[in-house]
Every structure is written in structure tokens, then in C-alpha cells.
Amino acid sequence: MTLIFKIVPRLLWQEAVNAGVFAGAPVDLADGFIHFSTADQVRETAGKHFAAQSDLLLAAFDATSFGDRLKWEPSRGGALFPHLYDQLDPASVVWVKDLPLAADGGHVFPDLER
């Protein structure tokens, strides 16, 4: 299993769970796909796009479960990022964990392997 990660505000994720569908955050809707990061990319994503934001969750998904709806496309520095060209079922999540802030304003990441 290849895990990919989505950083999402807690309220937005809870709304998706209640609705049974996650269409994406505002940036995803604007870009036409749901942004994900790999384990090697997610810390930089948090620092760049979610700096000092609290009440976030980190959701892990099995990249292979999305089939050809998931495209690996160049982004920051030419690195390939996973982009989902579809909505997703929140029940397809492998796990969801809190992404708390540390005293220095950075995020404290859980073990990304489990």
C-alpha cells in the first residue's frame, strides 16, 4: 500500500463525513482536483500552505485505491504530487489523525507509516 496524505481542517472533514463525500477544500475546488502529498512532501506542504493553522487533521489514503483518477503531476521544484480528479468517499480513508501545533508554530506529525 502506498499512502498519500491530505491535510484538512477538522470542520471540513466532519462535514464530508456527514455528507458521505469529500469534494475538496477551496483550493482543490479552484484547481479542479484534490491535492495530496506523499510522506516525503507532507511536512513541507504543511509549512507552506497551513503555517500556524490549528484544528487540522491529517488523513491517509491508499493511492492505489483511486485507480486512474489519481494523476502524479509535477509541482514544487518538479516533484510529482498526487492529484485526484474526482470526489472521494471519506470512508475510504485508511486513518485520520490530529495534526496539532507545536509551541514553535510548526505541526507535530504522527507516524506516517500507520
Contacts in CASP RR format, 6 or more apart in sequence:
PFRMAT RR
TARGET T0000
AUTHOR 0000-0000-0000
METHOD contacts of the structure
MODEL  1
MTLIFKIVPRLLWQEAVNAGVFAGAPVDLADGFIHFSTADQVRETAGKHF
AAQSDLLLAAFDATSFGDRLKWEPSRGGALFPHLYDQLDPASVVWVKDLP
LAADGGHVFPDLER
1 62 0 8 1.000
1 64 0 8 1.000
1 94 0 8 1.000
2 62 0 8 1.000
2 63 0 8 1.000
2 64 0 8 1.000
3 39 0 8 1.000
3 60 0 8 1.000
3 61 0 8 1.000
3 62 0 8 1.000
3 63 0 8 1.000
3 94 0 8 1.000
3 112 0 8 1.000
3 113 0 8 1.000
4 36 0 8 1.000
4 37 0 8 1.000
4 38 0 8 1.000
4 60 0 8 1.000
4 61 0 8 1.000
4 62 0 8 1.000
4 63 0 8 1.000
4 70 0 8 1.000
4 82 0 8 1.000
5 36 0 8 1.000
5 37 0 8 1.000
5 38 0 8 1.000
5 39 0 8 1.000
5 42 0 8 1.000
5 58 0 8 1.000
5 59 0 8 1.000
5 60 0 8 1.000
5 61 0 8 1.000
5 112 0 8 1.000
6 34 0 8 1.000
6 35 0 8 1.000
6 36 0 8 1.000
6 37 0 8 1.000
6 58 0 8 1.000
6 59 0 8 1.000
6 61 0 8 1.000
7 37 0 8 1.000
7 42 0 8 1.000
7 45 0 8 1.000
7 46 0 8 1.000
7 49 0 8 1.000
7 50 0 8 1.000
7 56 0 8 1.000
7 57 0 8 1.000
7 58 0 8 1.000
7 59 0 8 1.000
7 99 0 8 1.000
8 16 0 8 1.000
8 22 0 8 1.000
8 25 0 8 1.000
8 56 0 8 1.000
8 57 0 8 1.000
8 59 0 8 1.000
9 25 0 8 1.000
9 53 0 8 1.000
9 55 0 8 1.000
9 56 0 8 1.000
9 57 0 8 1.000
10 55 0 8 1.000
10 56 0 8 1.000
10 57 0 8 1.000
11 55 0 8 1.000
12 24 0 8 1.000
12 25 0 8 1.000
13 22 0 8 1.000
13 57 0 8 1.000
13 59 0 8 1.000
13 90 0 8 1.000
13 96 0 8 1.000
16 22 0 8 1.000
16 23 0 8 1.000
16 24 0 8 1.000
16 90 0 8 1.000
17 90 0 8 1.000
20 89 0 8 1.000
20 90 0 8 1.000
20 91 0 8 1.000
21 87 0 8 1.000
21 88 0 8 1.000
21 89 0 8 1.000
21 90 0 8 1.000
22 34 0 8 1.000
22 87 0 8 1.000
22 88 0 8 1.000
22 89 0 8 1.000
22 90 0 8 1.000
23 29 0 8 1.000
23 87 0 8 1.000
24 34 0 8 1.000
24 87 0 8 1.000
25 35 0 8 1.000
27 35 0 8 1.000
27 49 0 8 1.000
28 34 0 8 1.000
28 35 0 8 1.000
32 85 0 8 1.000
33 71 0 8 1.000
33 83 0 8 1.000
33 84 0 8 1.000
33 85 0 8 1.000
34 83 0 8 1.000
34 84 0 8 1.000
34 86 0 8 1.000
34 87 0 8 1.000
34 88 0 8 1.000
35 45 0 8 1.000
35 81 0 8 1.000
35 83 0 8 1.000
36 61 0 8 1.000
36 63 0 8 1.000
36 70 0 8 1.000
36 81 0 8 1.000
36 82 0 8 1.000
36 83 0 8 1.000
36 84 0 8 1.000
37 44 0 8 1.000
37 45 0 8 1.000
37 81 0 8 1.000
37 82 0 8 1.000
38 81 0 8 1.000
38 82 0 8 1.000
39 112 0 8 1.000
39 113 0 8 1.000
41 76 0 8 1.000
41 79 0 8 1.000
41 81 0 8 1.000
42 58 0 8 1.000
42 109 0 8 1.000
42 112 0 8 1.000
43 107 0 8 1.000
43 109 0 8 1.000
44 76 0 8 1.000
46 56 0 8 1.000
46 99 0 8 1.000
46 106 0 8 1.000
46 107 0 8 1.000
46 109 0 8 1.000
47 106 0 8 1.000
47 107 0 8 1.000
48 76 0 8 1.000
50 56 0 8 1.000
50 107 0 8 1.000
51 105 0 8 1.000
51 106 0 8 1.000
52 101 0 8 1.000
52 105 0 8 1.000
52 106 0 8 1.000
53 101 0 8 1.000
54 100 0 8 1.000
54 101 0 8 1.000
56 98 0 8 1.000
56 99 0 8 1.000
56 107 0 8 1.000
57 96 0 8 1.000
57 97 0 8 1.000
57 98 0 8 1.000
57 99 0 8 1.000
58 96 0 8 1.000
58 97 0 8 1.000
58 98 0 8 1.000
58 99 0 8 1.000
58 109 0 8 1.000
58 110 0 8 1.000
59 93 0 8 1.000
59 95 0 8 1.000
59 96 0 8 1.000
60 93 0 8 1.000
60 94 0 8 1.000
60 95 0 8 1.000
60 96 0 8 1.000
60 97 0 8 1.000
60 112 0 8 1.000
61 88 0 8 1.000
61 92 0 8 1.000
61 93 0 8 1.000
61 94 0 8 1.000
62 92 0 8 1.000
62 94 0 8 1.000
63 70 0 8 1.000
63 82 0 8 1.000
65 92 0 8 1.000
66 84 0 8 1.000
66 86 0 8 1.000
66 88 0 8 1.000
69 84 0 8 1.000
69 85 0 8 1.000
69 86 0 8 1.000
70 82 0 8 1.000
70 83 0 8 1.000
70 84 0 8 1.000
70 85 0 8 1.000
71 82 0 8 1.000
71 83 0 8 1.000
71 85 0 8 1.000
72 80 0 8 1.000
72 81 0 8 1.000
72 82 0 8 1.000
72 83 0 8 1.000
73 80 0 8 1.000
73 81 0 8 1.000
73 83 0 8 1.000
74 80 0 8 1.000
74 81 0 8 1.000
75 81 0 8 1.000
95 114 0 8 1.000
97 110 0 8 1.000
98 110 0 8 1.000
99 107 0 8 1.000
99 108 0 8 1.000
99 109 0 8 1.000
99 110 0 8 1.000
100 107 0 8 1.000
100 108 0 8 1.000
101 107 0 8 1.000
101 108 0 8 1.000
102 108 0 8 1.000
END
